């Protein structure tokens, strides 16, 4: 039994060794360019099924209103803010970068309106992450005279995109970042503080460097009432023409952002993202959510205290090791007891395990907002069956003198019969 247990442990170490070797091979990157199936699934996670297919119709969030600024210049944005302020919103968040210096003529109206608008939160962009990846060195924000009375929140969202028109899948965000040793809050966190500072503080007390966004819905306008919509939205001229009732704005947090030239403008790519709510969750074709709406989803998550907890990297490794040990233990028993049935039985068991883990991951995410990290576990389970045969057929034989000799021993009868 001791020898069997030792073999189980050594075989598990062998499987993880294989993974380590393959993960370190740079040549594997070359094959990614010839893998269209892998490319199709590269932006997909199992939990996307929950967001796009399983979530019930969301209830409209009456705390938030989203305003499209379209292609308005600074004077036009100032005019929108001026109109919105008349209806006593709780706060106004401006998700647009105003970092480029302008002439006094272009900035004068916006400067005045900013000065006269209470509870104004302006977006800034953090740039130049240091070599250690611990903090940023610069921010892009309006000149000090323009927004001297405003609060700032960074609008950076986490994606793999390198340029604006790349595929931008957004699943996570950072609540707090350091800028030259000074703590800076995310734009959505600032907005949530304006609604309920106590709930926002409890969210920050979680202490997570990165949070998974718990998406609830997209935007509502008075033309399209998609059942997956959650946030009331006013288009550019709805505001300028005051085409809304006062109660839509009063006491609400208003997020002003770019959502195309007009609502429904699908040709734009500015601040437009793929999210897990995309109905085509594999091989996505169309962007589905603007940055301002993503910030709104984060605000709702914080205020509803409906956060997603995730398995840590260390927990994922421990789970993979345990499952690998269990698999190797039972597969070795099958290998010794019924070798003729080994391939069929082990592959059937692996299929059942993969299906069970995938189902468990979706169930846990859907019911209790807990995200299992089973990627490593699925890999070691898939490898375990064949790895045991390699371990017994190659690795163990290499450490036995008599078996090593068989590799080089010439079987004369074989060659004679072959002739």
LINKA-V174392 format. One line per field, one symbol per residue. ss: DSSP state (2 for helix, 1 for strand, 0 for the rest). phi: phi as a letter, one per 20 degrees, with the letter a starting at -180 (. if undefined). burial: 1 if it has 24 or more other ideal C-beta (glycine too) atoms within 12 Angstrom, else 0. A space follows every 10 residues. Layout:
# LINKA-V174392
ss=???
phi=???
burial=???
This chain:
# LINKA-V174392
ss=0222222222 2222222222 2220000222 2200022222 2000000222 2222000000 0001111100 0002222222 2222200000 1111100000 0002222222 2222220001 1111111110 0000011111 0000000000 1111000100 0000000010 0110011110 0111112222 2222202222 2222000000 1100000111 0000000011 1111022222 0000022200 0011111000 0000000000 0111000000 0000000011 2222222222 2222000011 0022222222 2222222222 2222222022 2222222222 2222222222 2222222201 1000222222 2222222222 2222222200 2222222200 022222220
phi=.fffffffff fffffffgff fffeefffff fffdcfffff efddcgffff fecdffgfeg eeeccddeel dfefffffff ffffffdlff acddebecee fcffffefff fffgfeefle ddfcdecmff ffmdbedbcd bffgffcfde ecbfdgdebe fecgeffded dcbdfccecl ndfcefgfff ffgfebffff ffffffmefc defefdrddd cedddffeec dfcdegefff eleaegffdg mdeddebecn gbfnfeefcf ldcecfegfe fcmgdcfcbe gfffffffgg gfffldedec ffffffffgf ffffffffgf fffffeecgf eggfffffff ffffffffff ffffffecld dfddgfffff ffegffffff ffecffffec gffffffdfe effffffff
burial=0000001101 1101110110 0000000000 0000000000 0011111111 1100100101 1011111111 0101011111 1111101011 1111111100 0000001011 1011001011 1111110000 0000110011 1100011001 1111111110 0000001111 1111111010 0001111111 1111100011 0011000000 1111111111 1000000111 1111110111 0001000110 0111111111 0010000101 1111111110 1001001111 1111111111 1111011101 1000010011 1011101111 1111100000 0100010011 0011001101 1101110011 1111111111 1111111110 1100000000 0000000000 000000000
